[in-house]
């Protein structure tokens, strides 16, 4: 019968085993002898364990160091061999330069990931960011008209806030990028720089489909002190962003002035649907605008401001946020790499200001907006359907007839009457522009470009009305 007798000394980290039975049975040491020598034995064992641990630790450390040196030396060896200069001295150089190689590798990682903290980013980028104030006069319905009673509307001055960043300058103007919705319908635009000095700006170009605009300030109106404190923003590569990468949003939140928030890139290639749902639209051939999703706080007034990577480069134009009690931390920015060509085009357009009342232009048509839903359902091009042309008008002289669909005005896409009316505010009677129209021809639409000289404004001009579509469309508007 075999038996086991195990005695542990947990305090010393040591243990003894005794085995009884069979040929391996060993008699225990005499009790009085163990008591006499026990303390010395335990001390000796403790010293031995410490010594053994030191030997093992030293061996592992030495082995690791040699392995790293070997790897570094191998890298140098391979480089030298590629140059035809491989030798024993090359290997030695590789081993001796391990510290340098390690420093260079860490430096490369820091450069790739960004080597500034958020305070560095703010200090570096703030001189490029501006606050924008949009003042306009809008027609407001009175209280009773909301309940179906006839009442007079009244004009009221409204003010809204947004952001932008300095994109460049030409010989005469300082140029600033922002969102189209920040500057639309503006009677006056005011831009405030990092030194809290404000200057009046004008719209240079706008693209409502992509929610982009460039505004301009004459260099002659900007003081030397302001010019010394501002700078053009550094533009980064939004395509190189990675999900999880840290970003910083800077803008005029709530109109209080510049503020900084930080977060990460939550997703790329997102689109914002009309029902506030978010879907991925990175599929090939998708034409719907896509955005960078971030959890950096984006609030009213941040629109048009900069989304910046950790190298201090602008990678996005803050544009929208999800607003709901069920949604938190979902903001969206237009990726700069995807709209660089659009921004470049807007920067080179003619700077325009709203014309005075006596010079307002007209076309001489009555029309109806054809939205995307109607266009898809009935095959009518999206734009402005011409329901009627005034006799002797500029439109008639240009060759526009009933049934045409206007899709572009002076090179700018128009998708509805309100968009065309907004554009007309910046053109004077007597100017000649090119208008692109879709022309119905045996059930299909061809495209023509017509030259039209704007006439003096008439009332009514371009207006929405109830019309009957040509036979075959099967609907009445």
Sine and cosine of phi, psi and omega as CSV:
sin_phi,cos_phi,sin_psi,cos_psi,sin_omega,cos_omega
0.00,0.00,0.80,-0.59,0.00,-1.00
-1.00,-0.01,0.54,-0.84,0.04,-1.00
-0.62,-0.78,0.48,-0.88,-0.04,-1.00
-0.87,-0.49,0.62,-0.78,0.07,-1.00
-0.71,-0.70,0.97,-0.23,-0.09,-1.00
-0.96,-0.27,0.81,-0.59,0.04,-1.00
-0.87,-0.50,0.89,-0.46,-0.04,-1.00
-0.96,-0.29,0.57,-0.82,0.15,-0.99
-0.85,-0.53,0.99,0.15,-0.09,-1.00
-0.89,0.45,-0.54,0.84,-0.04,-1.00
-0.87,0.49,-0.61,0.79,-0.03,-1.00
-1.00,-0.05,-0.08,1.00,-0.04,-1.00
0.95,0.32,0.28,0.96,-0.02,-1.00
-0.89,-0.46,0.32,-0.95,0.06,-1.00
-0.51,-0.86,0.39,-0.92,0.02,-1.00
-0.79,-0.61,0.58,-0.82,0.08,-1.00
-0.90,-0.45,0.68,-0.73,0.18,-0.98
-0.87,-0.50,0.69,-0.73,-0.07,-1.00
-0.82,-0.57,0.78,-0.62,-0.02,-1.00
-0.87,-0.49,0.60,-0.80,0.05,-1.00
0.97,-0.23,0.56,-0.83,0.01,-1.00
0.95,0.31,-0.24,-0.97,-0.07,-1.00
-0.97,0.24,-0.29,0.96,-0.04,-1.00
-1.00,0.06,0.04,1.00,-0.03,-1.00
-0.89,0.45,0.73,-0.69,-0.03,-1.00
-0.75,-0.66,0.77,-0.64,-0.03,-1.00
-0.95,0.32,0.64,-0.77,0.05,-1.00
-0.93,0.37,0.39,-0.92,0.02,-1.00
-0.92,0.40,0.50,-0.86,0.04,-1.00
-0.83,0.56,0.63,-0.78,-0.11,-0.99
-0.89,0.46,-0.68,0.73,-0.05,-1.00
-0.93,0.37,-0.54,0.84,0.02,-1.00
-0.93,0.35,-0.64,0.77,0.01,-1.00
-0.91,0.41,-0.66,0.75,0.02,-1.00
-0.90,0.45,-0.59,0.81,-0.04,-1.00
-0.94,0.34,-0.62,0.78,-0.08,-1.00
-0.97,-0.26,-0.02,1.00,-0.12,-0.99
-0.84,0.54,-0.71,0.71,-0.05,-1.00
-0.91,0.42,-0.65,0.76,0.01,-1.00
-0.91,0.41,-0.65,0.76,-0.01,-1.00
-0.90,0.44,-0.70,0.71,0.00,-1.00
-0.88,0.47,-0.65,0.76,0.03,-1.00
-0.89,0.45,-0.67,0.74,0.00,-1.00
-0.91,0.42,-0.65,0.76,0.02,-1.00
-0.90,0.43,-0.64,0.77,0.01,-1.00
-0.89,0.46,-0.70,0.72,0.01,-1.00
-0.89,0.46,-0.66,0.75,0.01,-1.00
-0.89,0.45,-0.65,0.76,0.00,-1.00
-0.90,0.43,-0.67,0.74,0.01,-1.00
-0.89,0.45,-0.69,0.72,-0.01,-1.00
-0.88,0.47,-0.70,0.71,0.00,-1.00
-0.88,0.47,-0.65,0.76,0.03,-1.00
-0.89,0.46,-0.66,0.75,-0.01,-1.00
-0.89,0.45,-0.66,0.75,0.00,-1.00
-0.89,0.45,-0.70,0.71,-0.01,-1.00
-0.89,0.45,-0.72,0.70,0.00,-1.00
-0.87,0.49,-0.70,0.72,-0.01,-1.00
-0.90,0.44,-0.63,0.77,0.01,-1.00
-0.91,0.42,-0.68,0.73,0.01,-1.00
-0.90,0.43,-0.71,0.71,-0.01,-1.00
-0.88,0.48,-0.70,0.72,-0.02,-1.00
-0.90,0.44,-0.65,0.76,0.00,-1.00
-0.90,0.44,-0.67,0.74,0.02,-1.00
-0.89,0.46,-0.70,0.71,-0.01,-1.00
-0.88,0.48,-0.69,0.73,0.00,-1.00
-0.91,0.41,-0.60,0.80,0.00,-1.00
-0.91,0.42,-0.68,0.73,0.03,-1.00
-0.90,0.44,-0.70,0.71,0.04,-1.00
-0.86,0.50,-0.65,0.76,0.01,-1.00
-0.89,0.46,-0.67,0.75,0.01,-1.00
-0.90,0.44,-0.71,0.71,0.01,-1.00
-0.89,0.45,-0.67,0.74,0.02,-1.00
-0.90,0.43,-0.59,0.81,0.02,-1.00
-0.90,0.43,-0.61,0.79,0.03,-1.00
-0.90,0.45,-0.70,0.71,0.02,-1.00
-0.92,0.40,-0.63,0.78,0.02,-1.00
-0.86,0.51,-0.72,0.70,-0.02,-1.00
-0.90,0.44,-0.65,0.76,0.01,-1.00
-0.90,0.43,-0.67,0.74,0.00,-1.00
-0.91,0.41,-0.64,0.77,0.01,-1.00
-0.89,0.45,-0.61,0.79,0.02,-1.00
-0.90,0.44,-0.51,0.86,0.01,-1.00
-1.00,0.03,-0.04,1.00,-0.03,-1.00
0.98,0.22,0.32,0.95,-0.07,-1.00
-0.86,-0.51,0.39,0.92,-0.04,-1.00
-0.90,0.43,0.76,-0.65,0.02,-1.00
-0.36,-0.93,0.10,-1.00,0.05,-1.00
-0.88,0.47,-0.60,0.80,0.00,-1.00
-0.91,0.41,-0.54,0.84,0.02,-1.00
-0.90,0.43,-0.68,0.73,0.05,-1.00
-0.88,0.47,-0.67,0.74,0.01,-1.00
-0.88,0.47,-0.67,0.75,0.03,-1.00
-0.88,0.48,-0.66,0.75,0.02,-1.00
-0.88,0.48,-0.67,0.74,-0.01,-1.00
-0.93,0.37,-0.68,0.74,-0.04,-1.00
-0.95,0.33,-0.41,0.91,-0.06,-1.00
-1.00,-0.10,0.31,0.95,-0.02,-1.00
-0.84,0.55,-0.70,0.72,0.00,-1.00
-0.87,0.49,-0.65,0.76,0.02,-1.00
-0.91,0.41,-0.69,0.73,0.02,-1.00
-0.89,0.46,-0.66,0.75,-0.01,-1.00
-0.90,0.44,-0.69,0.72,0.02,-1.00
-0.88,0.47,-0.67,0.74,0.00,-1.00
-0.90,0.43,-0.64,0.77,0.01,-1.00
-0.90,0.43,-0.70,0.72,0.03,-1.00
-0.89,0.45,-0.63,0.78,0.03,-1.00
-0.89,0.46,-0.65,0.76,0.01,-1.00
-0.90,0.43,-0.65,0.76,0.03,-1.00
-0.90,0.44,-0.69,0.72,0.00,-1.00
-0.89,0.46,-0.63,0.78,0.01,-1.00
-0.91,0.42,-0.66,0.75,-0.02,-1.00
-0.92,0.38,-0.63,0.78,-0.08,-1.00
-1.00,-0.01,-0.22,0.98,-0.06,-1.00
0.99,-0.15,0.76,-0.65,-0.08,-1.00
-0.90,-0.43,0.38,0.93,0.06,-1.00
-0.88,-0.47,0.55,-0.84,0.12,-0.99
-1.00,0.01,-0.02,-1.00,-0.13,-0.99
-0.90,0.43,-0.58,0.81,0.02,-1.00
-0.91,0.42,-0.59,0.80,0.08,-1.00
-0.90,0.43,-0.67,0.74,0.01,-1.00
-0.86,0.51,-0.76,0.65,-0.03,-1.00
-0.86,0.51,-0.71,0.70,-0.02,-1.00
-0.90,0.44,-0.61,0.79,-0.05,-1.00
-0.97,0.24,-0.62,0.78,-0.17,-0.99
-1.00,-0.06,-0.47,0.88,-0.07,-1.00
-0.77,0.64,-0.65,0.76,0.00,-1.00
-0.88,0.47,-0.26,0.96,-0.01,-1.00
-1.00,-0.09,-0.21,0.98,-0.11,-0.99
-0.99,-0.11,0.60,-0.80,0.01,-1.00
-0.78,-0.63,0.41,-0.91,0.15,-0.99
-0.98,-0.22,0.67,-0.74,-0.06,-1.00
-0.87,-0.50,0.74,-0.67,0.08,-1.00
-0.89,-0.45,0.81,-0.58,-0.03,-1.00
-0.95,-0.32,0.89,-0.46,0.08,-1.00
-0.93,-0.36,0.76,-0.65,-0.01,-1.00
-0.57,-0.82,0.33,-0.94,0.07,-1.00
-0.95,-0.31,0.85,-0.53,-0.05,-1.00
-0.85,-0.53,0.46,-0.89,0.02,-1.00
-1.00,0.07,0.86,-0.51,-0.07,-1.00
-0.93,-0.37,0.77,-0.64,0.06,-1.00
-0.95,0.31,0.57,-0.82,0.05,-1.00
-0.98,0.19,0.09,-1.00,-0.12,-0.99
-0.88,0.48,-0.68,0.74,-0.10,-0.99
-0.95,0.33,-0.50,0.87,-0.03,-1.00
-0.91,0.41,-0.39,0.92,0.02,-1.00
-0.94,0.34,-0.30,0.95,-0.01,-1.00
-0.95,-0.30,0.27,0.96,0.09,-1.00
1.00,-0.03,-0.03,1.00,0.03,-1.00
-0.99,0.12,0.55,-0.84,0.02,-1.00
-0.95,0.30,0.78,-0.63,0.01,-1.00
-0.39,-0.92,0.34,-0.94,-0.02,-1.00
-1.00,0.09,0.67,-0.74,0.13,-0.99
-0.99,0.12,0.27,-0.96,-0.01,-1.00
-0.72,-0.69,0.47,-0.88,0.01,-1.00
-1.00,0.05,0.68,-0.73,-0.02,-1.00
-0.63,-0.78,0.69,-0.72,0.03,-1.00
-0.98,0.18,0.78,-0.63,0.03,-1.00
-0.88,-0.47,0.38,-0.93,-0.02,-1.00
-0.69,-0.73,0.71,-0.71,0.04,-1.00
-0.71,-0.71,0.35,-0.94,-0.07,-1.00
-0.86,-0.52,0.50,-0.86,0.05,-1.00
-0.41,-0.91,-0.18,-0.98,-0.05,-1.00
-0.71,-0.71,0.14,-0.99,0.06,-1.00
-0.22,-0.98,0.06,-1.00,0.09,-1.00
-0.60,-0.80,0.49,-0.87,-0.07,-1.00
-0.96,0.27,0.84,-0.54,-0.07,-1.00
-0.97,-0.23,-0.35,0.94,-0.01,-1.00
0.27,-0.96,-0.22,-0.97,0.06,-1.00
-0.42,-0.91,0.37,-0.93,0.13,-0.99
-0.90,-0.44,-0.29,-0.96,-0.07,-1.00
-0.91,0.42,-0.39,0.92,-0.11,-0.99
-0.84,-0.55,-0.27,0.96,-0.18,-0.98
-0.69,-0.72,0.48,-0.88,0.22,-0.98
-0.99,-0.10,0.74,-0.67,-0.14,-0.99
-0.94,-0.35,0.68,-0.74,-0.09,-1.00
-0.74,-0.67,0.72,-0.69,0.05,-1.00
-1.00,-0.09,0.64,-0.77,0.08,-1.00
-0.44,-0.90,-0.10,-0.99,0.11,-0.99
-1.00,0.09,0.53,-0.85,0.05,-1.00
-0.88,0.47,-0.63,0.78,-0.05,-1.00
-0.94,0.35,-0.25,0.97,0.06,-1.00
-0.96,0.28,-0.54,0.84,-0.13,-0.99
-0.93,-0.36,-0.08,1.00,-0.06,-1.00
-0.90,0.43,0.53,-0.85,0.02,-1.00
0.89,0.46,0.29,0.96,-0.07,-1.00
-0.96,0.26,0.72,-0.69,0.21,-0.98
-1.00,0.03,-0.63,0.78,0.11,-0.99
-0.66,-0.76,0.60,-0.80,0.06,-1.00
-0.87,-0.49,0.76,-0.65,0.03,-1.00
-0.87,-0.50,0.74,-0.67,-0.03,-1.00
-0.89,-0.46,0.80,-0.60,0.01,-1.00
-0.93,-0.36,0.78,-0.62,-0.04,-1.00
-1.00,-0.07,-0.04,-1.00,-0.07,-1.00
-0.89,0.46,-0.38,0.92,0.02,-1.00
-1.00,0.00,0.19,0.98,0.02,-1.00
0.93,0.38,0.30,0.95,0.09,-1.00
-1.00,-0.08,0.72,-0.70,-0.07,-1.00
-0.94,-0.35,0.58,-0.81,-0.02,-1.00
-0.66,-0.75,0.48,-0.88,0.01,-1.00
-0.99,0.17,0.66,-0.75,-0.04,-1.00
-0.82,-0.57,0.29,-0.96,0.05,-1.00
-0.79,-0.62,0.43,-0.90,0.04,-1.00
-0.97,0.23,0.79,-0.61,0.05,-1.00
-1.00,-0.09,-0.65,0.76,0.02,-1.00
-0.28,-0.96,0.51,-0.86,-0.01,-1.00
-0.59,-0.80,0.57,-0.82,0.05,-1.00
-0.72,-0.69,0.99,-0.16,-0.07,-1.00
-0.94,0.34,-0.51,0.86,-0.01,-1.00
-0.88,0.47,-0.59,0.81,-0.01,-1.00
-0.97,-0.26,0.10,0.99,0.04,-1.00
0.81,0.59,0.74,0.68,0.00,-1.00
-0.80,-0.60,0.52,-0.86,0.08,-1.00
-0.47,-0.88,0.47,-0.88,0.15,-0.99
-0.86,-0.52,0.79,-0.62,0.06,-1.00
-0.91,-0.42,0.36,-0.93,-0.13,-0.99
-0.74,-0.67,0.56,-0.83,0.10,-1.00
-0.82,-0.57,0.78,-0.63,0.04,-1.00
-0.86,0.50,0.75,-0.66,0.01,-1.00
-0.87,0.49,-0.51,0.86,-0.02,-1.00
-0.91,0.42,-0.36,0.93,-0.02,-1.00
-1.00,-0.05,-0.14,0.99,-0.04,-1.00
-1.00,-0.07,0.77,-0.63,-0.05,-1.00
-0.93,0.36,0.37,-0.93,0.03,-1.00
-0.90,0.43,-0.57,0.82,0.02,-1.00
-0.89,0.45,-0.68,0.73,0.02,-1.00
-0.91,0.41,-0.70,0.72,0.00,-1.00
-0.87,0.50,-0.52,0.86,-0.01,-1.00
-0.96,0.28,-0.33,0.94,-0.10,-1.00
-0.97,-0.24,-0.20,0.98,-0.04,-1.00
-0.97,-0.26,0.27,-0.96,0.04,-1.00
-0.42,-0.91,0.31,-0.95,0.04,-1.00
-0.97,0.26,0.67,-0.75,-0.01,-1.00
-0.93,0.37,0.60,-0.80,0.14,-0.99
-0.99,0.16,0.76,-0.65,-0.05,-1.00
-0.98,-0.20,0.77,-0.64,-0.01,-1.00
-0.97,-0.23,-0.18,-0.98,-0.03,-1.00
-0.95,-0.30,0.98,-0.22,-0.02,-1.00
-0.94,0.35,-0.40,0.92,0.03,-1.00
-0.92,0.39,-0.42,0.91,-0.04,-1.00
-1.00,0.08,-0.09,1.00,0.02,-1.00
-0.88,0.47,0.56,-0.83,0.06,-1.00
-0.88,-0.47,0.57,-0.82,0.07,-1.00
-0.88,0.48,0.76,-0.65,-0.06,-1.00
0.99,-0.13,-0.20,0.98,0.01,-1.00
-0.94,0.33,0.64,-0.77,-0.03,-1.00
-0.96,0.27,0.64,-0.77,0.04,-1.00
-0.67,-0.74,0.30,-0.95,-0.02,-1.00
-0.78,-0.63,0.73,-0.68,0.05,-1.00
-0.96,-0.29,0.76,-0.65,0.01,-1.00
-0.79,-0.61,0.76,-0.65,0.00,-1.00
-0.05,-1.00,0.00,-1.00,-0.11,-0.99
-1.00,0.00,0.90,0.44,-0.10,-0.99
-0.87,0.49,0.81,-0.59,0.01,-1.00
0.86,0.51,0.23,0.97,0.01,-1.00
0.97,0.24,0.23,0.97,-0.04,-1.00
-1.00,0.09,-0.12,0.99,-0.12,-0.99
0.93,-0.38,0.04,-1.00,-0.12,-0.99
-0.91,0.42,0.70,-0.72,0.10,-0.99
-0.61,-0.80,0.29,-0.96,-0.13,-0.99
-0.84,-0.55,0.74,-0.67,0.16,-0.99
-0.77,-0.64,0.38,-0.93,-0.04,-1.00
-0.70,-0.72,0.40,-0.92,0.01,-1.00
-0.13,-0.99,-0.46,-0.89,0.01,-1.00
-0.78,-0.63,0.22,-0.98,0.17,-0.99
-0.97,0.23,0.94,-0.35,-0.04,-1.00
-0.98,0.18,-0.56,0.83,-0.01,-1.00
-0.24,-0.97,0.30,-0.96,0.08,-1.00
-0.85,-0.53,0.28,-0.96,0.07,-1.00
0.83,0.56,0.72,0.69,0.05,-1.00
-0.99,-0.15,0.52,-0.86,0.14,-0.99
-0.86,-0.52,0.44,-0.90,-0.04,-1.00
-0.95,-0.32,0.92,-0.39,-0.02,-1.00
-0.99,0.13,0.28,-0.96,-0.06,-1.00
-0.91,0.41,-0.39,0.92,-0.02,-1.00
-1.00,-0.08,0.33,0.94,0.03,-1.00
0.93,0.37,0.20,0.98,0.13,-0.99
-1.00,0.06,0.40,-0.92,-0.03,-1.00
-0.86,-0.51,0.80,-0.60,-0.02,-1.00
-0.81,-0.59,0.40,-0.92,0.04,-1.00
-1.00,0.09,0.80,-0.60,-0.03,-1.00
-0.83,-0.56,0.63,0.77,-0.02,-1.00
-1.00,0.09,0.10,0.99,-0.01,-1.00
-0.91,0.41,0.58,-0.82,-0.02,-1.00
-0.88,0.48,0.71,-0.70,0.03,-1.00
1.00,0.01,-0.06,1.00,-0.01,-1.00
-0.96,0.27,0.80,-0.60,-0.06,-1.00
-0.98,-0.18,-0.16,0.99,-0.02,-1.00
-0.92,0.40,0.68,-0.74,-0.01,-1.00
-0.85,0.53,0.65,-0.76,0.03,-1.00
-0.87,-0.49,0.38,-0.93,-0.16,-0.99
-0.73,-0.68,0.30,-0.95,0.20,-0.98
-1.00,0.04,0.81,-0.59,0.07,-1.00
-1.00,-0.08,0.73,-0.68,-0.01,-1.00
-0.67,-0.75,0.44,-0.90,0.10,-0.99
-0.99,-0.15,0.12,0.99,0.17,-0.99
-0.90,0.43,0.69,-0.72,-0.08,-1.00
-0.88,0.47,0.86,-0.51,0.08,-1.00
-0.90,-0.44,0.89,-0.45,-0.08,-1.00
-0.85,-0.52,0.26,-0.97,0.08,-1.00
-0.79,0.61,0.75,-0.66,-0.09,-1.00
0.97,-0.24,-0.39,0.92,0.08,-1.00
-0.97,0.26,-0.30,0.95,-0.05,-1.00
-0.82,0.57,0.75,-0.66,0.00,-1.00
1.00,-0.02,-0.21,0.98,0.00,-1.00
-0.98,0.20,-0.08,-1.00,-0.15,-0.99
-0.98,-0.19,0.68,-0.73,0.26,-0.96
-0.98,-0.21,0.85,-0.53,-0.23,-0.97
-0.86,-0.50,0.63,-0.77,0.09,-1.00
-0.99,0.11,-0.01,-1.00,-0.10,-0.99
-0.99,0.16,0.12,0.99,0.19,-0.98
-0.98,-0.19,0.08,1.00,0.00,-1.00
0.98,0.19,0.38,0.92,-0.02,-1.00
-0.96,-0.28,0.65,-0.76,0.03,-1.00
-0.96,0.28,0.85,-0.53,0.02,-1.00
-0.90,-0.44,-0.19,0.98,-0.01,-1.00
-0.45,-0.89,0.38,-0.93,0.06,-1.00
-0.93,-0.37,0.95,-0.32,-0.06,-1.00
-0.85,0.53,0.76,-0.65,-0.18,-0.98
-0.75,-0.66,-0.58,0.81,-0.13,-0.99
-0.39,-0.92,0.26,-0.97,0.12,-0.99
-0.60,-0.80,0.39,-0.92,0.12,-0.99
-0.99,0.11,0.80,-0.60,-0.03,-1.00
-0.88,-0.48,0.96,-0.28,-0.02,-1.00
-0.24,-0.97,0.46,-0.89,0.06,-1.00
-0.92,0.38,-0.29,0.96,-0.01,-1.00
-0.99,-0.15,-0.04,1.00,-0.08,-1.00
-0.87,-0.49,0.67,-0.74,0.01,-1.00
-0.57,-0.82,0.70,-0.72,0.10,-1.00
0.94,0.35,0.64,0.77,0.04,-1.00
-0.79,-0.61,0.99,-0.10,0.07,-1.00
-0.91,-0.41,0.32,-0.95,-0.10,-0.99
-0.70,-0.71,0.61,-0.80,0.00,-1.00
-0.72,-0.69,0.60,-0.80,0.06,-1.00
-0.97,0.25,0.84,-0.55,0.01,-1.00
-0.93,0.36,0.79,-0.61,-0.12,-0.99
-0.92,0.39,-0.56,0.83,-0.06,-1.00
-0.90,0.43,-0.46,0.89,-0.02,-1.00
-0.99,0.12,-0.21,0.98,-0.06,-1.00
-0.83,-0.56,0.25,0.97,-0.04,-1.00
-0.88,0.48,-0.61,0.79,0.02,-1.00
-0.92,0.39,-0.62,0.79,0.02,-1.00
-0.91,0.42,-0.71,0.71,0.01,-1.00
-0.88,0.48,-0.66,0.75,0.00,-1.00
-0.88,0.47,-0.64,0.77,0.04,-1.00
-0.91,0.42,-0.70,0.71,-0.01,-1.00
-0.90,0.43,-0.56,0.83,0.01,-1.00
-0.91,0.41,-0.40,0.92,-0.08,-1.00
-0.97,-0.24,0.15,0.99,0.07,-1.00
-0.99,0.16,0.19,-0.98,0.01,-1.00
-0.98,0.21,0.77,-0.64,0.02,-1.00
-0.93,0.36,0.75,-0.66,-0.06,-1.00
-0.79,-0.62,0.53,-0.84,0.13,-0.99
-0.85,-0.53,0.36,-0.93,0.00,-1.00
-0.90,0.44,0.69,-0.73,-0.01,-1.00
-0.99,0.12,0.44,-0.90,0.00,-1.00
-0.94,0.34,0.26,-0.97,-0.13,-0.99
-0.81,0.58,-0.68,0.73,-0.09,-1.00
-0.95,0.31,-0.17,0.99,-0.03,-1.00
-0.91,-0.42,0.19,0.98,-0.02,-1.00
-0.89,0.45,0.66,-0.75,-0.09,-1.00
-1.00,-0.09,0.14,-0.99,0.09,-1.00
-0.52,-0.85,0.30,-0.95,0.05,-1.00
-0.96,-0.28,-0.59,0.81,-0.05,-1.00
1.00,-0.03,0.64,0.76,0.02,-1.00
-0.73,-0.68,0.34,-0.94,0.24,-0.97
-0.89,-0.46,0.76,-0.65,-0.12,-0.99
-0.61,-0.79,0.05,-1.00,-0.02,-1.00
-0.64,-0.77,0.67,-0.75,0.03,-1.00
-0.94,0.33,0.77,-0.64,0.13,-0.99
-0.96,-0.27,0.97,-0.25,-0.04,-1.00
-0.99,0.12,0.02,-1.00,-0.09,-1.00
-0.90,0.44,-0.59,0.81,-0.03,-1.00
-0.91,0.41,-0.71,0.70,0.02,-1.00
-0.92,0.38,-0.63,0.77,0.01,-1.00
-0.86,0.51,-0.69,0.72,-0.02,-1.00
-0.95,0.31,-0.60,0.80,-0.08,-1.00
-0.96,0.26,-0.58,0.81,-0.14,-0.99
-0.87,-0.49,0.03,1.00,0.08,-1.00
0.97,0.26,0.29,0.96,0.06,-1.00
-1.00,-0.01,0.73,-0.69,0.01,-1.00
-0.87,0.50,0.62,-0.79,0.06,-1.00
-0.92,0.40,0.67,-0.74,-0.01,-1.00
0.44,-0.90,-0.64,-0.77,0.00,-1.00
-0.88,-0.48,0.92,-0.38,0.03,-1.00
-0.97,0.23,0.81,-0.59,-0.01,-1.00
-0.99,0.13,0.95,-0.31,-0.02,-1.00
-1.00,0.06,-0.47,0.88,-0.02,-1.00
-0.37,-0.93,0.50,-0.87,0.05,-1.00
-0.83,-0.55,0.80,-0.60,-0.01,-1.00
-0.94,0.34,0.73,-0.68,0.01,-1.00
-0.88,0.47,0.71,-0.70,0.03,-1.00
0.97,0.25,0.19,0.98,-0.06,-1.00
-1.00,0.08,0.14,-0.99,0.06,-1.00
-0.88,0.47,-0.61,0.79,0.00,-1.00
-0.90,0.44,-0.68,0.73,0.01,-1.00
-0.90,0.44,-0.66,0.76,0.00,-1.00
-0.90,0.43,-0.51,0.86,-0.01,-1.00
-0.99,0.14,-0.20,0.98,0.02,-1.00
0.99,-0.17,0.21,0.98,0.04,-1.00
-0.98,0.18,0.72,-0.70,0.00,-1.00
-0.77,-0.63,0.25,-0.97,0.03,-1.00
-0.84,0.54,0.71,-0.71,-0.01,-1.00
0.98,-0.21,-0.31,0.95,0.08,-1.00
-0.94,0.35,0.40,-0.92,0.08,-1.00
-0.85,-0.53,0.88,-0.48,0.02,-1.00
-0.99,0.16,0.82,-0.58,-0.04,-1.00
-0.89,-0.46,-0.38,0.93,0.02,-1.00
-0.62,-0.79,0.57,-0.82,0.06,-1.00
-0.76,-0.65,0.90,-0.45,-0.02,-1.00
0.80,0.60,0.67,0.75,0.05,-1.00
0.99,0.13,0.00,1.00,-0.02,-1.00
-0.94,-0.33,0.75,-0.66,0.00,-1.00
-0.91,0.42,0.68,-0.73,0.08,-1.00
-0.82,-0.57,0.77,-0.64,-0.05,-1.00
-0.92,-0.38,-0.02,1.00,0.00,-1.00
-0.16,-0.99,0.17,-0.99,-0.07,-1.00
-0.90,0.44,-0.67,0.74,-0.02,-1.00
-0.87,0.49,-0.62,0.79,0.01,-1.00
-0.91,0.42,-0.66,0.75,0.03,-1.00
-0.92,0.40,-0.65,0.76,0.02,-1.00
-0.90,0.44,-0.59,0.81,0.05,-1.00
-0.90,0.44,-0.68,0.73,0.01,-1.00
-0.91,0.42,-0.65,0.76,-0.07,-1.00
-0.88,0.47,-0.35,0.94,0.01,-1.00
-0.91,0.41,-0.31,0.95,-0.07,-1.00
-0.96,-0.28,0.19,0.98,0.03,-1.00
-0.83,-0.55,0.56,-0.83,-0.02,-1.00
-0.97,-0.25,0.48,-0.88,0.10,-1.00
-0.83,0.56,0.69,-0.72,-0.02,-1.00
0.97,-0.23,-0.33,0.94,0.05,-1.00
-0.96,0.28,0.56,-0.83,0.04,-1.00
-0.96,-0.28,0.78,-0.62,-0.01,-1.00
-0.76,-0.65,0.30,-0.95,0.08,-1.00
-0.99,-0.15,0.69,-0.72,0.01,-1.00
-0.84,-0.55,0.77,-0.64,0.03,-1.00
-0.99,-0.13,0.75,-0.66,-0.02,-1.00
-0.78,-0.63,0.48,-0.88,0.15,-0.99
-0.99,-0.16,0.78,-0.62,-0.12,-0.99
-0.93,-0.38,0.84,-0.54,0.00,-1.00
-0.94,0.35,0.69,-0.72,-0.02,-1.00
-0.48,-0.88,0.96,-0.26,0.01,-1.00
0.75,0.66,0.78,0.62,0.09,-1.00
1.00,0.08,-0.11,0.99,0.05,-1.00
-0.84,-0.54,0.17,-0.99,-0.01,-1.00
-0.87,-0.50,0.81,-0.59,0.15,-0.99
-0.99,-0.15,0.10,-0.99,-0.06,-1.00
-0.86,-0.51,0.67,-0.74,0.08,-1.00
-0.72,-0.69,0.46,-0.89,0.11,-0.99
-0.90,-0.43,0.84,-0.54,-0.07,-1.00
-0.90,-0.44,0.54,-0.84,0.06,-1.00
-0.99,-0.13,0.81,-0.58,-0.09,-1.00
-0.77,-0.64,0.78,-0.62,0.09,-1.00
-1.00,-0.10,0.89,-0.45,-0.09,-1.00
-0.89,0.46,0.66,-0.75,0.00,-1.00
-0.98,-0.20,0.10,-1.00,0.08,-1.00
-0.90,0.43,0.61,-0.79,-0.06,-1.00
-0.85,0.52,0.70,-0.71,0.12,-0.99
-0.89,-0.46,0.27,-0.96,0.08,-1.00
-0.79,-0.61,0.84,-0.55,-0.07,1.00
-0.99,0.16,0.34,-0.94,0.05,-1.00
-0.91,-0.42,-0.92,-0.39,0.06,-1.00
-0.98,0.20,0.92,-0.38,-0.03,-1.00
-0.63,-0.78,0.38,-0.93,0.01,-1.00
-1.00,-0.04,0.71,-0.71,-0.09,-1.00
-0.57,-0.82,0.23,-0.97,0.06,-1.00
-1.00,0.07,0.87,-0.49,-0.08,-1.00
-0.74,-0.67,0.25,-0.97,0.11,-0.99
-0.97,-0.26,0.76,-0.64,0.01,-1.00
-0.96,0.26,0.35,-0.94,0.05,-1.00
-0.83,0.56,0.50,-0.86,-0.01,-1.00
-0.84,0.55,0.60,-0.80,-0.03,-1.00
0.96,-0.29,-0.39,0.92,0.03,-1.00
-0.99,0.11,-0.41,0.91,0.15,-0.99
0.97,0.26,0.24,0.97,0.04,-1.00
-0.70,-0.72,0.35,-0.94,0.06,-1.00
-0.81,-0.58,0.72,-0.70,-0.01,-1.00
-0.91,-0.42,0.00,0.00,0.00,0.00
